[in-house]
Amino acid sequence: MKPGFVLDSSVLAKLWLKDEPGSQAASAIVDQARNGRWRLHAPAIFQHEVCNLLSRAARSPVGGLRTPRLSAAQAKAAVEEL
């Protein structure tokens, strides 16, 4: 049986929020799971949490930025990828 991990929503959100610390590690985790190295599990509210994170990133400038971290189109594409 393959080892499994419970995926936190903040880890998955890093796939789209490339300026987040740890975004490369998050990509590696998901890529290795896609390649069959391990299984990923998520809590029941996982999709809601990720959608909330992406929605906030598309609406709110952070840390002195003048524009949101994601465009509405990028956030929509990320949600569809879930």
N, C-alpha and C positions, 0 to 999 in steps of 0.2 A: 504494500500500500504506500502511495506517495505521501510525503509529509504535507501537511496543510497549515495554512495561516489564516487568521481572521484579519481581513483588510479593513482598516479604518478609512473613513470618508476623506480625511485630510490627506492621506497617502494617495488615493486615486485622484483627487483634485489637482495634485502636483503634476499630473500628466499634461494638464492644460495651462497651469499657472507656472510657467517655466522659470519665473523669477523667484520662486519659492526655494529656500534651502532644501536640499534633498530630492529635488525633482529628477535628477539623473538616477538616483537610487530607486525611486518609485517606478521609473520607466523600466529599469532592469528587473525589478520584482515582477511586474506585469508581463514583460516579455518572456521571462523564464516560465511563468505560469502558462502562458499561451503555447510555449514549446513543450509543455508537459512535464516540466521538472517538479512542480508541486501544484497542489490544489489551493484555490483561494476561496474563502468563505466570507460571508458578510452578514451583519445583523439585519433584521427585518426592515429597519428604518433607513438602511444604507442609501437607497436611491433618493429618498427625501433629503437626507443630509447633503449628499453630493449636489443635488439640484439647488439647494439653498446656498451652498458655497459658490457655485457657478453664477447663480443669479446675483449674489452680492458683488462678485468680482466684475460683473457686467454693468452694474449700476453705480458703484461707488469708487471714486478715486481714492487712492491710499498713499500715505506717506509723502504728500506734497505733489503727487502726480496730478496732472490736469485732466487726464482722461482715464476712464475705467481700465482695469487690467485686461479685460476681454471685451470684444465687441459683442453685440447681441447675436450676430450670426455665429461667432465662435462659441458662445455659450449654448446656443441651440444645437450646433453640431456636436458638442460634447455630450449634451443630454441625450441626443439620438444615438450616440455611440454606446451609452450605458446599456 
